[in-house]
Structures are given as structure tokens and as C-alpha cells.
Amino acid sequence: MCIPCPHGKVKSSCADCNPCPHGKRKSSCMKCSPCPHGKLKYDCAACTPCPHGKVKRFCKACTPCPHGKVKGWCKDCNPCPHGNHKRSCTACKSARTERSVSPEIKLEPEVKLEPEIKQEPFTIRGYFGIGDEDGGD
């Protein structure tokens, strides 16, 4: 999924949104995502295999596009407005970065003060209506 992050990247590939304690993106850190074969788990053909002996996401037969390429890397299936592949277009990347860097203008809600209401002090006599307004009993 292409969910943008506030840093101008796709959220799943942003090191700021998915940090690990070692200063990298969590999914690309050898210490956070290892496999038993000494590789990153998502780059290991033994951990994420396809029937053709490759890493499944890099196999043309397992993730094909109509143009005979790997679907995620096909320029025709993932185009950008500039005619390039969406992931590798520098114009699209710089536009995403500019959007994330531009300051957001936040308007603060206008606070309306309520008019003060003058109240008479509470007395039991006044509550029960005992006595008159002249002050006499």
C-alpha cells in the first residue's frame, strides 16, 4: 500500500516512521529482522521462497505483470506523470519531499468569552422566598 508519511516517503519505507534502536528502518536492520541464514529476512530466498528458487517478490513467474516483468518494477504498470517508474523518478520524489517540508498553517480556534452574569449571594431566606425585597422581615 502507498500510505504517505509526513516525511515525504511511503510510510512502510520511512526510517523516521519505523525506527529501530540501531538507527535504521526496522525492516532493513540485520539485528532487528535477521534470518537463520545470516541475511535480512525479506532478502533471503530460503525464508521467503518461491517455487523457482528466488526471493518471491523478485520472481517474474510469481509476481508477473502483463509486460513480462516483475510487477513492482514495471514502468508501464507503475508509471508516474513524467513517464518514469514511480519509485525511481527523482521529480516525484522531490515533490513528495517538498510537500512534507512545507509548513502547515494551523489556525487556532477563536475563543469567545461569555459575558459575566452578576448573581446575588445565595441565602436560605432568598431561596425560600422569606422576607421582602425591602430588606425587612
C-alpha positions as CSV (number, residue, x, y, z in Angstrom):
1,M,0.0,0.0,0.0
2,C,1.2,3.5,-0.7
3,I,0.4,5.3,2.5
4,P,2.3,8.6,2.7
5,C,4.2,9.7,5.8
6,P,4.8,13.2,7.0
7,H,8.4,13.0,5.8
8,G,7.5,12.7,2.1
9,K,8.1,9.0,1.8
10,V,5.9,5.8,1.7
11,K,5.2,5.1,5.4
12,S,6.5,1.5,5.2
13,S,9.9,2.6,3.9
14,C,10.5,5.6,6.1
15,A,13.2,5.2,8.8
16,D,11.6,8.0,10.8
17,C,8.2,6.3,11.0
18,N,9.6,2.8,11.5
19,P,12.8,3.3,13.6
20,C,14.8,0.6,15.2
21,P,17.2,1.1,18.2
22,H,20.1,0.8,15.8
23,G,19.3,4.0,13.8
24,K,17.9,2.2,10.7
25,R,14.5,1.3,9.4
26,K,13.3,-1.7,11.4
27,S,12.6,-3.9,8.4
28,S,16.1,-3.3,6.9
29,C,18.1,-3.8,10.1
30,M,20.1,-7.0,10.4
31,K,19.8,-7.0,14.2
32,C,16.0,-6.4,14.3
33,S,15.0,-8.6,11.3
34,P,17.5,-11.4,10.9
35,C,17.0,-14.8,9.4
36,P,18.8,-18.0,10.4
37,H,20.8,-17.9,7.2
38,G,22.7,-14.7,8.1
39,K,20.7,-12.3,5.8
40,L,17.9,-9.9,6.2
41,K,14.7,-11.9,6.4
42,Y,13.0,-10.2,3.4
43,D,16.1,-10.7,1.2
44,C,16.6,-14.4,2.0
45,A,15.4,-16.9,-0.7
46,A,15.3,-19.7,1.9
47,C,13.0,-17.7,4.2
48,T,10.7,-16.1,1.6
49,P,11.0,-18.7,-1.2
50,C,9.1,-19.2,-4.5
51,P,9.0,-22.5,-6.3
52,H,11.6,-21.2,-8.7
53,G,14.3,-20.8,-6.1
54,K,14.2,-17.0,-5.9
55,V,13.0,-14.4,-3.5
56,K,9.3,-14.4,-4.2
57,R,9.0,-10.6,-4.7
58,F,11.8,-10.7,-7.3
59,C,10.4,-13.6,-9.3
60,K,8.8,-12.8,-12.7
61,A,6.8,-16.0,-12.6
62,C,5.3,-15.5,-9.1
63,T,4.6,-11.7,-9.3
64,P,4.1,-11.1,-13.1
65,C,2.8,-8.2,-14.9
66,P,1.2,-8.2,-18.4
67,H,4.5,-6.9,-19.8
68,G,6.6,-9.9,-18.7
69,K,8.4,-8.1,-15.8
70,V,8.2,-8.2,-12.1
71,K,5.0,-6.3,-11.3
72,G,6.6,-3.9,-8.7
73,W,9.3,-2.8,-11.1
74,C,7.4,-2.5,-14.3
75,K,7.5,1.1,-15.7
76,D,4.2,0.5,-17.5
77,C,2.3,-0.9,-14.5
78,N,3.7,1.7,-12.1
79,P,4.0,4.9,-14.1
80,C,4.5,8.4,-12.9
81,P,3.3,11.6,-14.8
82,H,6.9,12.1,-16.1
83,G,7.0,8.8,-17.9
84,N,9.3,7.1,-15.5
85,H,8.9,4.3,-12.9
86,K,7.1,5.7,-9.9
87,R,9.8,4.6,-7.4
88,S,12.8,5.8,-9.3
89,C,11.5,9.2,-10.6
90,T,13.5,12.0,-9.0
91,A,10.9,14.6,-9.9
92,C,8.2,12.7,-8.0
93,K,10.5,12.1,-5.0
94,S,11.5,15.8,-4.7
95,A,7.8,16.8,-5.0
96,R,6.9,14.5,-2.1
97,T,9.8,15.9,-0.1
98,E,8.8,19.5,-0.7
99,R,5.2,18.7,0.4
100,S,6.5,17.2,3.7
101,V,8.8,20.1,4.4
102,S,6.3,22.9,3.7
103,P,5.0,24.3,7.0
104,E,1.4,23.5,7.8
105,I,-0.7,26.5,8.8
106,K,-2.8,25.7,11.8
107,L,-5.5,28.2,12.7
108,E,-6.3,28.4,16.3
109,P,-9.9,28.5,17.1
110,E,-11.2,31.8,18.2
111,V,-12.1,31.9,21.9
112,K,-15.3,33.7,22.7
113,L,-15.7,34.9,26.2
114,E,-19.0,34.5,27.8
115,P,-20.5,37.7,29.3
116,E,-20.3,37.8,33.1
117,I,-23.6,37.2,34.8
118,K,-24.0,39.0,38.2
119,Q,-25.5,36.8,40.8
120,E,-26.9,37.7,44.2
121,P,-25.3,35.8,47.0
122,F,-27.1,32.6,47.9
123,T,-29.1,32.8,51.1
124,I,-31.6,30.4,52.6
125,R,-34.1,33.2,53.1
126,G,-33.8,34.2,49.4
127,Y,-34.1,30.6,48.3
128,F,-37.3,30.0,50.1
129,G,-38.7,33.5,49.4
130,I,-38.7,34.5,53.0
131,G,-38.7,38.3,53.5
132,D,-39.4,41.0,51.1
133,E,-37.1,43.0,48.8
134,D,-37.0,46.0,51.1
135,G,-34.8,44.1,53.5
136,G,-37.4,44.0,56.2
137,D,-38.7,40.9,57.8
